[in-house]
């Protein structure tokens, strides 16, 4: 199967990125005392730990998008089958999770919520999944644009986008016409440059990991310094600066995620079936554990995070939670892949690829007839 032929170094990076995202969600949605939010009067070692894992989610998101851009820029395959598979996966989990909570937890849905269940894409049940699919739609056209550029123009485009949506907000707290899709496309363009011009990125994996670790340390140092001092300027909201540095378009998240891509790119792991299979479940892991209904129950009711807010075992408990969520959701996704994907969706996907080829041929005939 195709997923087993993928390079396991990048597949391992997908697994790492998803684990980062789960840790981030535990910090944000864990119903802790202050959950990594800026409250200097509630500081503790547990607070510092929660703040340490808070930026990992955005780093994980950036890493996922960078991996996609790295491969899609040289892909000649149609995006229709992948779009369909991801859309069908979103619809499946939206319906199944809602049905489970309706049947076993007595959750009731109004008309608008029922509409959202069957339209998770346009209803943005999962912001990342929705934005990612839109990026896939745009990717063939972005590829054509980038191949029409020379290296200098490509690099100038990256510098302009990073200045506008990373540097400027970091310095001024001003966000200029920014949204998730624009940032995903920016990451896509950066990853495409790395793939098309690899001669500039020939350092060893250890070097890039070291840079990522140092930058991450600087980020945490800034966060802790602001926590301890409670430093606020009347003309500049320092906490907004810290919040931006924790966002996916922050300079620290960008540098770290790029370094992770460059580091794992240098690893030679060969092809490991288990790693590739586990990595193939990461999108499903995201859809399951970050569904709004699941978020409301799993951290507060099932894991009861609040009881561990001041516990000496909180760090170990968080790691236990992250591993449990990852493994449980991965098993569920493997079952779905085995039953739904193998028996139904892949056949439809192959038909869609053939259908697009026919449509493209028909469009070519029409255009030739018009301009001859």
C-alpha positions as CSV (number, residue, x, y, z in Angstrom):
1,X,0.0,0.0,0.0
2,X,1.2,3.6,-0.7
3,X,1.6,4.6,2.9
4,X,4.2,1.9,3.4
5,X,6.4,3.3,0.6
6,X,6.7,6.7,2.2
7,X,10.0,7.8,3.8
8,X,9.9,6.9,7.4
9,X,11.9,9.8,8.6
10,X,9.2,12.2,7.5
11,X,6.5,9.8,8.8
12,X,8.2,9.8,12.2
13,X,8.1,13.6,12.1
14,X,4.4,13.5,11.6
15,X,4.1,11.3,14.7
16,X,6.2,13.8,16.7
17,X,4.1,16.7,15.4
18,X,0.9,15.0,16.4
19,X,2.2,14.3,19.9
20,X,3.2,18.0,20.2
21,X,-0.4,18.9,19.2
22,X,-1.9,16.6,21.8
23,X,0.3,18.1,24.6
24,X,-0.8,21.5,23.5
25,X,-4.4,20.6,23.7
26,X,-3.9,19.1,27.1
27,X,-2.4,22.4,28.3
28,X,-5.2,24.5,26.7
29,X,-8.3,22.4,27.3
30,X,-7.2,20.5,30.5
31,X,-9.2,22.6,32.9
32,X,-6.1,23.2,35.0
33,X,-5.9,26.0,37.5
34,X,-4.7,28.5,35.0
35,X,-3.8,26.3,32.0
36,X,-0.7,28.2,30.8
37,X,-2.5,31.5,30.8
38,X,-0.7,34.6,32.1
39,X,-1.4,34.8,35.9
40,X,1.8,35.8,37.7
41,X,0.1,35.4,41.1
42,X,-0.6,31.7,40.4
43,X,2.9,30.7,39.4
44,X,4.2,27.2,40.2
45,X,6.4,24.5,38.6
46,X,3.3,23.0,37.2
47,X,2.3,26.3,35.7
48,X,5.7,26.6,34.1
49,X,5.4,23.0,32.7
50,X,2.0,23.8,31.2
51,X,3.4,26.9,29.6
52,X,6.3,24.9,28.3
53,X,4.1,22.5,26.3
54,X,1.7,25.3,25.2
55,X,3.8,26.4,22.2
56,X,4.3,22.8,21.0
57,X,0.9,22.6,19.3
58,X,1.6,25.5,17.0
59,X,5.0,24.0,16.2
60,X,3.3,20.8,15.4
61,X,0.8,22.5,13.1
62,X,3.5,24.3,11.2
63,X,5.5,21.1,10.9
64,X,2.6,19.2,9.4
65,X,2.0,21.9,6.8
66,X,5.7,22.1,6.0
67,X,5.9,18.4,5.4
68,X,2.9,18.6,3.0
69,X,4.4,21.5,1.1
70,X,7.8,19.7,0.9
71,X,6.2,16.8,-1.0
72,X,3.3,18.5,-2.8
73,X,5.6,20.9,-4.7
74,X,7.0,18.0,-6.7
75,X,3.8,15.9,-6.9
76,X,2.2,15.5,-10.3
77,X,-0.7,13.5,-8.9
78,X,-4.3,14.8,-8.8
79,X,-5.3,16.4,-5.4
80,X,-8.9,15.2,-5.9
81,X,-8.5,11.7,-4.4
82,X,-6.7,13.1,-1.3
83,X,-9.3,15.8,-0.9
84,X,-12.1,13.3,-1.1
85,X,-10.5,10.9,1.4
86,X,-9.9,13.7,4.0
87,X,-13.4,15.1,3.5
88,X,-14.9,11.7,3.9
89,X,-12.9,11.1,7.0
90,X,-14.1,14.4,8.5
91,X,-17.7,13.5,7.7
92,X,-17.3,10.0,9.2
93,X,-16.0,11.3,12.5
94,X,-18.4,14.2,12.7
95,X,-21.3,11.8,12.4
96,X,-20.0,8.9,14.5
97,X,-18.8,11.1,17.4
98,X,-22.1,13.1,17.4
99,X,-24.1,9.9,17.3
100,X,-22.2,8.3,20.2
101,X,-22.7,11.3,22.4
102,X,-26.4,11.5,21.4
103,X,-27.0,7.8,22.2
104,X,-24.9,7.4,25.3
105,X,-24.5,10.9,26.8
106,X,-28.0,12.3,26.1
107,X,-26.6,15.2,24.0
108,X,-29.3,16.9,22.1
109,X,-28.7,18.9,18.9
110,X,-30.7,21.8,17.4
111,X,-31.2,22.3,13.7
112,X,-28.1,24.3,13.2
113,X,-25.9,21.8,15.0
114,X,-27.4,18.9,13.0
115,X,-26.5,20.9,9.8
116,X,-22.9,21.2,11.2
117,X,-22.7,17.5,11.8
118,X,-23.2,16.8,8.1
119,X,-21.1,19.7,6.9
120,X,-18.0,19.7,9.1
121,X,-16.0,21.2,6.3
122,X,-18.0,24.4,5.8
123,X,-19.0,24.6,9.5
124,X,-15.3,24.5,10.5
125,X,-15.8,21.8,13.2
126,X,-12.0,21.4,13.0
127,X,-10.2,24.6,12.0
128,X,-7.0,22.9,11.0
129,X,-8.7,20.3,8.8
130,X,-10.8,22.9,7.0
131,X,-7.8,25.1,6.4
132,X,-5.6,22.2,5.3
133,X,-8.2,21.1,2.7
134,X,-8.4,24.6,1.3
135,X,-4.6,24.6,1.1
136,X,-4.8,21.3,-0.9
137,X,-7.3,22.9,-3.3
138,X,-4.9,25.8,-3.9
139,X,-1.7,23.7,-4.1
140,X,-1.7,22.9,-7.8
141,X,-2.0,26.6,-8.6
142,X,0.6,27.6,-6.1
143,X,2.9,25.1,-7.7
144,X,2.5,26.6,-11.1
145,X,3.2,30.0,-9.7
146,X,6.4,28.9,-7.9
147,X,7.7,27.0,-10.9
148,X,7.3,30.2,-12.9
149,X,9.5,32.0,-10.4
150,X,13.3,31.8,-10.3
151,X,15.1,31.2,-7.0
152,X,15.6,34.9,-6.3
153,X,11.9,35.7,-6.8
154,X,10.9,32.7,-4.7
155,X,13.2,33.8,-1.8
156,X,11.9,37.5,-2.0
157,X,8.4,36.2,-1.8
158,X,9.2,34.3,1.4
159,X,11.0,37.2,3.0
160,X,8.0,39.5,2.2
161,X,5.4,37.1,3.6
162,X,7.5,36.3,6.8
163,X,8.0,40.0,7.4
164,X,4.4,40.7,7.0
165,X,2.9,37.9,9.0
166,X,5.7,37.0,11.5
167,X,8.2,39.8,12.1
168,X,5.7,42.7,12.0
169,X,3.3,41.2,14.5
170,X,6.1,40.2,16.8
171,X,7.5,43.7,16.9
172,X,4.3,45.8,16.8
173,X,1.5,43.5,17.8
174,X,-0.2,44.5,14.5
175,X,-1.7,41.8,12.3
176,X,-2.1,42.8,8.7
177,X,-4.9,40.9,6.8
178,X,-3.8,37.6,8.4
179,X,-5.7,34.4,8.4
180,X,-5.0,30.7,8.8
181,X,-5.1,29.9,5.1
182,X,-2.6,32.6,4.2
183,X,-0.2,31.3,6.8
184,X,-0.6,27.7,5.6
185,X,0.3,28.9,2.1
186,X,3.3,30.8,3.5
187,X,4.6,27.6,5.1
188,X,3.9,25.7,1.9
189,X,6.0,28.2,-0.1
190,X,8.8,27.9,2.5
191,X,8.8,24.1,2.3
192,X,8.7,24.3,-1.5
193,X,11.9,26.4,-1.5
194,X,13.7,23.9,0.8
195,X,12.7,21.1,-1.6
196,X,13.6,23.0,-4.8
197,X,16.8,24.5,-3.6
198,X,18.3,21.9,-1.2
199,X,21.9,23.1,-1.7
200,X,21.4,25.8,1.0
201,X,20.4,23.3,3.7
202,X,23.2,20.7,3.8
203,X,24.0,20.8,7.5
204,X,23.6,17.7,9.6
205,X,20.5,16.7,11.6
206,X,22.2,17.4,14.9
207,X,22.8,21.1,13.9
208,X,19.2,21.7,13.1
209,X,18.0,20.0,16.3
210,X,20.4,22.1,18.3
211,X,19.1,25.3,16.7
212,X,15.5,24.2,17.4
213,X,16.4,23.4,21.1
214,X,18.1,26.8,21.6
215,X,15.3,28.7,20.0
216,X,12.7,26.8,22.1
217,X,14.8,27.6,25.2
218,X,14.8,31.3,24.3
219,X,11.0,31.3,23.9
220,X,10.5,29.7,27.3
221,X,12.9,32.1,28.9
222,X,10.9,35.0,27.6
223,X,7.6,33.5,28.8
224,X,9.0,32.8,32.2
225,X,10.6,36.2,32.5
226,X,7.3,37.9,31.8
227,X,5.6,35.6,34.2
228,X,8.0,36.3,37.1
229,X,8.2,40.0,36.6
230,X,4.6,40.7,35.5
231,X,6.3,43.3,33.3
232,X,3.7,45.5,31.5
233,X,4.4,48.7,29.6
234,X,1.6,51.3,29.1
235,X,2.4,51.8,25.4
236,X,3.1,48.1,24.6
237,X,1.2,45.1,25.8
238,X,4.0,42.7,26.5
239,X,1.6,39.8,27.1
240,X,0.3,40.2,23.6
241,X,3.9,39.8,22.4
242,X,4.2,36.6,24.4
243,X,0.9,35.3,23.1
244,X,2.0,36.0,19.5
245,X,5.2,34.0,20.1
246,X,3.1,31.1,21.1
247,X,1.1,31.3,17.9
248,X,1.8,29.3,14.7
249,X,3.0,32.4,12.8
250,X,5.3,33.5,15.7
251,X,9.0,33.6,14.9
252,X,9.9,30.9,17.4
253,X,7.4,28.4,16.1
254,X,8.4,29.1,12.5
255,X,12.1,28.6,13.1
256,X,11.7,25.5,15.2
257,X,9.3,23.8,12.8
258,X,11.6,24.6,9.8
259,X,14.6,23.2,11.7
260,X,12.6,20.1,12.6
261,X,11.8,19.5,8.9
262,X,15.5,20.1,7.9
263,X,16.7,17.8,10.7
264,X,14.4,14.9,9.9
265,X,15.1,15.4,6.2
266,X,18.7,14.4,7.0
267,X,17.8,11.2,8.9
268,X,18.1,7.9,7.0
269,X,15.6,5.5,8.6
270,X,14.7,3.6,5.5
271,X,11.1,2.3,5.3
272,X,9.5,1.0,8.5
273,X,6.0,-0.3,8.1
274,X,5.0,0.3,11.7
275,X,6.1,3.9,11.7
276,X,4.4,4.6,8.4
277,X,1.2,2.9,9.6
278,X,1.2,4.9,12.8
279,X,1.8,8.1,10.9
280,X,-1.1,7.4,8.6
281,X,-3.4,7.6,11.6
282,X,-2.3,11.1,12.7
283,X,-5.1,13.0,10.8
284,X,-7.7,10.7,12.4
285,X,-6.1,11.2,15.8
286,X,-6.5,14.9,15.4
287,X,-10.1,14.6,14.3
288,X,-11.1,12.3,17.2
289,X,-9.4,14.0,20.1
290,X,-10.0,17.6,19.1
291,X,-13.7,17.2,18.2
292,X,-15.6,19.8,20.3
293,X,-17.7,17.2,22.1
294,X,-14.7,15.1,22.9
295,X,-12.8,18.1,24.2
296,X,-15.6,18.9,26.6
297,X,-15.6,15.4,28.2
298,X,-12.2,13.8,27.9
299,X,-10.1,16.3,29.9
300,X,-12.5,17.3,32.6
301,X,-14.6,14.1,33.1
302,X,-12.5,11.2,32.0
303,X,-9.0,12.4,33.0
304,X,-10.1,14.9,35.6
305,X,-7.2,17.2,35.0
306,X,-8.2,19.7,37.6
307,X,-7.4,17.3,40.4
308,X,-3.8,17.2,39.3
309,X,-3.3,20.9,39.0
310,X,-1.1,21.1,42.1
311,X,0.0,17.5,42.2
312,X,3.7,16.5,42.2
313,X,2.8,13.8,39.6
314,X,1.2,16.3,37.1
315,X,4.1,16.0,34.6
316,X,3.9,12.2,34.5
317,X,0.2,12.4,34.4
318,X,0.2,14.7,31.4
319,X,2.6,12.4,29.5
320,X,0.4,9.4,30.4
321,X,-2.6,11.3,29.1
322,X,-0.9,12.2,25.8
323,X,0.3,8.7,25.2
324,X,-3.2,7.3,26.0
325,X,-5.0,9.7,23.7
326,X,-2.5,9.0,20.9
327,X,-2.7,5.2,21.1
328,X,-6.5,5.0,21.6
329,X,-7.3,7.3,18.7
330,X,-4.7,5.6,16.6
331,X,-6.3,2.2,17.1
332,X,-9.7,3.7,16.3
333,X,-8.4,5.2,13.1
334,X,-6.7,2.0,12.1
335,X,-10.0,0.2,12.4
336,X,-11.7,2.9,10.3
337,X,-9.0,2.7,7.7
338,X,-9.2,-1.1,7.5
339,X,-13.0,-1.1,7.1
340,X,-14.1,2.1,5.5
341,X,-11.0,3.1,3.5
342,X,-10.1,-0.3,2.2
343,X,-13.6,-1.4,1.3
344,X,-15.2,1.8,0.0
345,X,-13.3,5.0,-0.1
346,X,-10.2,3.9,-2.0
347,X,-12.4,2.6,-4.9
348,X,-14.2,5.9,-5.1
349,X,-10.9,7.8,-4.9
350,X,-9.5,5.9,-7.9
351,X,-12.7,6.7,-9.8
352,X,-12.3,10.4,-9.0
353,X,-8.8,10.4,-10.2
354,X,-9.9,8.9,-13.5
355,X,-12.8,11.3,-13.7
356,X,-10.6,14.3,-13.3
357,X,-8.3,13.0,-16.1
358,X,-11.4,12.9,-18.4
359,X,-12.5,16.4,-17.3
360,X,-9.0,17.8,-18.0
361,X,-8.9,16.2,-21.4
362,X,-12.3,17.6,-22.2
363,X,-11.3,21.1,-21.1
364,X,-8.1,20.8,-23.3
365,X,-10.3,19.9,-26.3
366,X,-12.6,22.9,-25.7
367,X,-9.7,25.3,-25.3
368,X,-8.0,24.0,-28.5
369,X,-11.2,24.4,-30.4
370,X,-11.7,27.9,-29.1
371,X,-8.2,29.2,-30.0
372,X,-7.6,27.3,-33.3
